[in-house]
Amino acid sequence: MLIIVIGGLFKVKTAYKVLLIFCKHSAVSGQRSAVSGQWSVVSGQRSAVSFLY
């Protein structure tokens, strides 16, 4: 009985860890997409500046 409970807790812990890692990765990829968005804005400004000059 106790082994089953410990096994269940272990499964929950590993699932929680996987979920945390997944959340961190999705947050990082979100930041990356935000950065790439900023880069596209900067490159857009550069092309506008070169167009003006």
C-alpha positions in Angstrom: 0.0 0.0 0.0 2.7 2.4 1.0 4.8 1.6 -2.1 1.8 2.4 -4.3 1.4 5.8 -2.6 5.1 6.6 -2.9 5.0 5.5 -6.6 2.0 7.8 -7.2 3.7 10.7 -5.5 6.8 10.1 -7.6 4.7 10.1 -10.8 3.0 13.3 -9.7 6.4 14.9 -9.0 7.9 13.9 -12.3 4.8 15.1 -14.1 5.1 18.4 -12.2 8.8 18.7 -13.1 8.0 18.0 -16.8 5.3 20.6 -16.7 7.6 23.2 -15.1 10.3 22.5 -17.7 7.7 22.8 -20.5 6.4 26.1 -19.0 10.0 27.4 -18.8 10.7 26.4 -22.4 7.5 27.9 -23.7 8.3 31.1 -21.8 11.8 31.2 -23.3 10.4 30.6 -26.8 7.9 33.3 -26.2 10.7 35.7 -25.2 12.7 34.6 -28.3 9.7 35.4 -30.6 9.3 38.8 -28.9 13.0 39.4 -29.5 12.7 38.4 -33.1 9.7 40.7 -33.4 11.8 43.6 -32.0 14.6 42.7 -34.5 12.1 42.9 -37.4 10.9 46.3 -36.1 14.5 47.5 -35.9 15.3 46.2 -39.4 12.0 47.9 -40.6 13.3 51.2 -39.0 16.6 50.7 -40.7 15.0 50.3 -44.1 12.9 53.4 -43.5 16.0 55.4 -42.6 17.9 54.2 -45.6 14.8 55.0 -47.7 14.7 58.6 -46.3 18.5 59.0 -46.9 
